[in-house]
Amino acid sequence: MTQTYRFPDGFLWGAATSAYQIEGSPLADGAGPSIWERFAHTPGMMVGGDTGDVACDHYRRYKDDVQLMKALGLQGYRFSIAWARVLPEGTGRVNQKGLDFYKRLVDELLEQGIAPNATLFHWDLPAALDDRGGWLNRDIAHWFAEYAEVMFKALDGRVQRWSTLNEPWVVTDGGYLHGALAPGHRSKYEAPIAAHNLMRASGAGIQAYRAHGKHEIGVVFNIEPKYPHSQSEQDLAATRRAHAYMNEQFADPALLGSYPPELKEIFGDAWPEFPADDFKLTQQKVDFVGINYYTRAVVKHDENQYPLKASPVRQPNKTYTETGWEVFEQGLTDTLTWFKDRYGDIPLYITENGSAFYDPPVAEAAVLDDPLRTNYLRKHLKAVHDAIQAGVDVRGYYAWSLMDNLEWSLGFSKRFGLYHVDFATQKRTPKATARFYTQVIESHGTALDD
């Protein structure tokens, strides 16, 4: 029997990007520097010495890029706002030219019938706030709420879907524990504090929205399901630690008002006792949760891995992407059903899902063939449909990413885009995956049918 993959009526089809990865012109028109501006210009921190100075030049080419979205048939576009564009010092004075850029972008999206989905924080903290302690300073919850209020007053109504944070786990693990991402700290003692203040800030941002906004606000988590390498007691315990650290550390305080007990085991004397009242702030009612999914991890016990005592095991005879991530679509279905089982019937969006496979720097053809990426998209959209069939309330899907961009500290070496970008000329070329995604959108999923 042929399986049909028609998605529910009202399911939203979109694509996603983030500010520092695509905009370029990071200091234009009175913007302040962000921690990524600093990090990218620190020798040795970025592959190839790449920076976001130009990136995809979206700051100047946004109208053309919205036309690319329209050509894809997108119904929604998820983007992030560069905090320091709007508030160069992070608080206080509003930079009107920076705010006007996002007003123009939203106007252009609406004119083309594309629903904007705005993320307030996608990793690019104003450098001025980092100088005041950044995510280690408890005052940052108030700073974030002030910034959020500026954006809500300017755009709520035209923007009807907001997210507070994108992937707070990456901010703390990469930025405060292992130092591979901005601001480049390496401290077991700092990481839990930064994580906690991120969730306090998210809660404060949601409170600000309830005072000023009239539509929907949520938060975005990256979830990577963990599977044990064996059924040994040590591997099972390592898997529980890895799962709590990555998948529950942020969702639990936001949705349950507590932390999983494994975090105290992981961090030991570096785990603080947080004030009980903090959880009244972290646990605010959300209208939806965004799930970013790329891969899974098969976990084994490893005494040498700090601080989890757990490490991933590469799987034989499996396809891996250029970022070293296994293609494992069942993990997306498992993630969505787990999320519902643990946190209840919260509306969910897939806010990022995509794959980096090799594409040449210059696209010679009118459409660039990328069969591995197309296959990844096909498999993962089927996995979303399977979760919906199992009763999970998934409302939409945003492919990562609209176009090739700056993959953070990996520079321009990894390409996730539906559109190829020639970074020397800024020429955009559709990939075959883009054409396939358009067919899926136009057929409301039945282009996936077996």
N, C-alpha and C positions, 0 to 999 in steps of 0.2 A: 504494500500500500504506500502511496506517495505521501510523505509528510508535508503538510502545508505550514508556512511560517508567517502567515498574515498576523500583524501586530494589532493590538487593541486600537479602536478609534481614539483619536486624541493623542496617541503616542508621538512624542516630539523627536525629530531628527535634527541633529546639530553637529557642530565641530567646535573645537576649543583651541585657545592659545593663552599666552601670558605676556604681560607688558614687557619685561626686560628681555624676553626671548625674541620678540619680533619688532618692537617699536623703533629702536634706534633713537638718535637725537636725545640721549638721556638727560642732558643738561640744557636743552633748548628752552627758550621762552621763559626763563626764570625758574626752571625746575631745580630742586636741590639734589645733591648726590645721594645714592642709596648705598647700602652695604655691598651690593653686587657691583656697582660702579667701582668701588674701592677694591674689592676682591679681584675683579677681572683685570685691574691694572697693577696688581701685585705680581711681580715676576715669579714664574714657576707655578702659579695656581691654576692656569687654564691651559688645556691642550692647544698646542700651536700658537699660544699667546693671543688667542681670540678674545674679543670683547663684544659688548653690546652697543658699541658706539654707533654702528650702522645697522647691524642685525638684518632684518628684512625691510628696513626703511618704512615700516608701516605708519609711523607718525606722519610721514608726508604722502604716503601712497594709500591711505586707508580707504578712499573712495574706490580705487581700482580693486582693492582686496575685497570690499563688500560686493563688488560685481562678480568676483570669483565665487563668493558664497552663493550669490543668486544663481550663477551658472550650475552650481552643484545641486541646487534645489533645497538648500538648507532652510529649515523652519526656525532654527535657533542658533545663536552664536554665543559661546561662553568666552569672555575675555577678562583680564584683570586690570585693575587701576593701579598706576604707579603712585603710591602714597606721597612720595616726595615731589611729584609733579604738581600736586594739588596743595600740599602743605610742605614747602621747602625745608622748614625747620621741624617738621613732624607734628607740631602743634601751632596754634596761634594764627599767624598771617596766612590768608588764602591767596594762592597764585592764580588769578583769574584766567590767565592764558592757558595754564595747565588744565584747569577745570573745563574751559571752553572746548579743549580738544575732545574730551569725553562726551560733551554735549553734542558736538558735531558728529562724532562716531555713532552715537545712539540715534540721532536724527536720521542719519544715512541708513542705518539698519532698519528702522521703522518704515522709512520710505520704500524700502525694497521688500517689506513684509517679513522681516527676520526678527524674531523676538530676542532682545538682548538679555544675557544672564551675566551679571557683574560680580566678580570676586574682588573683595576689598583688599585682601593680602595674599599675594602669591610670591612670598619670600623676599621681596625687595624693600626691606625696612629702611626708612630714612637714616642716613649716616648720622645726622644730628641727634637722633634718638639713641643710636648705638653708642654715641659718645656719653650718653647719660645712663648707660647700663643696658640698653636694649631690652631683650626679653628677660633679663635678670632683675629688672627693676619693677617692683609691684605696681608702680604708678602707670606702667604701660597699658594696663586695662583701661584707665581713664583717657590716656592719650588716644588709644584706638577708638574708643567711643566718641571722642570729639571729632576725629577724622571721619568716622562712619556717619555721624550726624550731618557733617558738611555734604557728604555725597548723597545721603537720603533726601535732604532738603533740595538739592540741585536736580536730582534725577528720578526720585521715586514717582511712579505714575507712568513715566515713559519706560523705565526699567521696572519690571514687575517680578523679577526673580533675582535675589541677592544671595551671595555666600560670604560668610565672615572670613574664614581662613581656607587656604588650600594646603592639604598635606602637612599638618603641623609635625607629624613624625619626622619628615625629611628635614624640616627646619632644625629640630633638636638633634637628631642622630648625625646629620651631616655637618651642621653648623656649630654645635656645642659639644658633642661627644667625640667625633672622629676628625673634625676639622677639614673635611674634603670640600665643604661648601661654605659660603659666607655665613657668619663672620669669621669662620676658620678657627674656632676654639676647640681645644681638646681637654675636656674635663668631665669626669664622672660626677663631680659635685655640682657642676652647672646644669647639666642636661635635665635633671628632674625639675629644677627651678624654672628653667626656660619653658619646659613642657607645661607646667602648671600655669604659668603666667599667660601662655598662649590661650589656654582654655578659659582662664578668667577674662581675657580680652574678648574672646569670642562671645562669652556670656554678656559682657558689657555692651558689645556691639548689637546683640539681639535685643537687649533692653532698650537701647537707643532706637532701634527700629520699631519696637512696639509703641514708642512715644511719637514717632514721626511717620512711619511707613504704613502702607495700607494693603500690601500684597504679600509676597512670600519671602522668607529668609531661612537659610539653612547653613550647613557647614560641610566641608568636603574632606573625606578621609581616604588615604590610600590603604587598601586592604590587600594583603598577600597571604593567602591561606597556607598553613604549615601542615605538612604531612610527615609522620615519623619514618626515618630510614629503616628502622626495625621495631619490633615489639618489645625490645629490651627496656627495663625500667629506666635506665639512663637516657635512652633516646626518647622515650615518651615524656620524661620530665623536661628534657631539653626542648622538645617541641612545644610543651605547655609554656615554658618561659618565653620562647621566641614569639609565640602567638600572643601572649599577654603584652609583651613589650611593643610589638608592632601594631596589633589589631585592636587591642582593648585599652591601651594606655590613654588614648584620647577620646574614643567613643564612650567609654564607661563614665568618666566625669561629666561629659556632655549630656548623656542620655540616662544614666543610672545614678549619678551624684556620688560616685565613689571610685576608687582605684582597685584594680585586681591585686590580690595579695602577693602574686609572684614578683611584683615590682620591688618590694622590700627585699626579697631574696636576691634579685638581680643586682640592685644598687648597694645593698648592705648599709654601711655607715653613711653613705652618701644620700640615702633616702630620707628626706625631711618629714616631720609630722606637720601636715598643713592644717590651718585653722578650719574647724567644721563649717563656719559660716561661708568659707570660700566656695563650698559646693552648692550653696544656694545661688551663687553667681554663675558657676559653670553650667549648672543644669537648668537651662532655659528652654522653653517649648520651641521646637523647630517645626517649620512647615514641611521640610524635606531634608534628606541627607544625600549628599553626592558621594558616589563610590568611584574611586579611581582604581582600575585593575589592569595589571600588565602580565603577571606571572604568578607562579607558586614557588614555595621552597620545600624541598625534602630535607629534613633536619636530623642531624646526629649530634650526640654529646661530644664536646671538644673542650677539654680543660684549657687549651691555649687561646680560646676566643674570648675576648674581653668586651663587655662584662657578662655576656649571656651564657658562656660555656656551651655554646651551640654553634654549629656551622652548617651551611647548605651543602648538599651532595649533588654533584652533576649527574644527570640521568643518561644512561646509555641509549643510543639509537633514537634520540629525540631531536627535534628542530630547535635550535637556539637562535635568538636574534643577535644583532650586532652589539647590543648592550649586555649580552651574556644571559639573557632571560629565556627560560624554557617556554615554548608555545604549549600552553596547557589550558584549553578552553573550559574543561570541566571545572577548573578552579573558580571560574567566574560564577557558574551556577551554584557551586558549593558555597561561595562567599555570600551570594545574595540570600540563599536559604538560611545560612547561619545567621546572617544579620537580622533577618526577620525573627528567627527563633529566639535570639538573645534580647533584641531591643523592641520587638513588637511591630505592629503594622504602620510603620512610618513610610510615607511615600519616598521612593528612591529614584535617583537619576544616575545613570552611568555618566559621570562628568569627564572622565578620561579613559580611553582604551585605544591602544595602538601599538605599532611595532617599528623598530628601526632595522631596516635591511639595507644592504649596499645599493646605492644609486650613484651613477657617475656625476662628477662635478658639473658637467655641461650636458644638457639634454639635447640630443641631436634630432629626435623624432618629435612629431606634433603631439603625440601621447607617449609617455615613457612607460614601458612595460615593467611591472613589478609584481610578478605572480606570487611571491611569498607573502607580501603584504596583503594582497587581495585575499589569499587563502586565510590569513590570520583574521581579517575582518569578517569574512564569511563564517568562520567557525565560532567566533565570539558573539556575533549577532544571533546565531542559532542558540548559543548558550544562554543569552539573555532571554530569548523566547522560551526556552525550557524552564527558566526560573519563573517567568510569568505564568506558564502553564501549571507550575507547582504552587501557585497562589501568592507569589511575591508581587507587591505593588510597585512595579518599575514603570515610571512615567515617560522616560526619554533616554536618549543615547547621544553623547557628544564624542565624536571621533577625535583622538589626538593624533596628529594635529592638523589644523587647516593647511599649513605649509611647513616645509623644512625651516628650521630656526636654530637659534643658539641653544644647544643642549647643555646649558649651565657650564660646569667646569670641564665638560667634554668638548666645549666649543662647537664648531660646525662639523665635527667628525661623525656625528650620528644624525641620520635623516628619518624623521617620523611622518613627514608631510603627505597629505593627499595631493598637494601641489609641490612639484620640484621647484627649488629656488637656486638659480645660478648666482652665487653670492658676489661674483665679480661684476655682473651686469644688472642684477635684481630681476632678471627675466623669470616669470612664473610659467611653468609648464604642467599641465595636468598629467597625473599618473593614471595608469589603467585602474588602480584602486578607486580613484575619484569617479571615473566613469561607472564602475560597478556600484559604488555607493549611491550615485544618482539613480540607477535602476532600482536599487532597494527602496529608496525614498519614494520614487514615483509609484512603485508597486505596493507600498506599505508593507514590505517584507517578503512578498511572494516571489521576488527574484532569487530568494534563498532556497526555494523549494527543491527538494531532491528530484 
